[in-house]
Amino acid sequence: MNPISAQPEDLLTTEQVMDRLLADETLRRLAVTCVLPAVRCGNEWRYRKSDLDAWIRQNVGATA
């Protein structure tokens, strides 16, 4: 997906990503080493919700 074509509601801020990761103990532990795909929007980074969801599914499944 081209970041330019992403809908604003599909992109999360760093704070939104951290809120989501810190809400779960397993994800909180993984967040320390987390490297998520991101897109640059001006001078800020944004994260696709679908990429974050896929990362969570992959990592939570690996720790179960």
N, C-alpha and C positions, 0 to 999 in steps of 0.2 A: 504494500500500500504506500503510495506517495504521501509524505507528511503534509504536503500542500493540500491534498484532496481530503484529508481527515477532517471530520466534523469536530468543532470545538468540544462538544460533549464526549467525544471519544478520546480526548487527550486529558491526562491528569497532571497536576502540578507535583513537584517533589513532595510538598507537604501532604497532599492527598495520598500519594504512594506510601509515605512513611506511616500515616495514620492507619492505612490498611494493613501494612506489614506488622506494625507494633500491636495490633489488636489480637494477635494470635501468638501463643508462646513459641510454637514451632517456627513460624515465620519470623518472629522476633530474633531467634537464634540464627536463622539463615540470612537475615538482613545485613548482618555484619559483613558477610562476604558477597553480598548481592551485587551482581553486575547485570543491569537491565538494559535492553535496547531502548534508546531514547532518540528523540529528534530535537534539533535546535530550532527554537522559535524566537528570533531576535536575539536577546542576550540571556534567554532562559531556556531550560530544558523541559521537555514535555514527554510523557510516557503514554503509549497507547494502552488503553484499558484492556484490549484483547491480548497484548503482549504480557501485561501483568497477570491477567487471568491464566494464561498458558503457563507462565513461570510458576505461579502458585500451584496449579494442578500438577505440574511435573515434579516440583520439589516436595510437596506434601505427600504425593504418591510414593516418592522415593524414600521418605522417612517413615512411612506407615508399616 
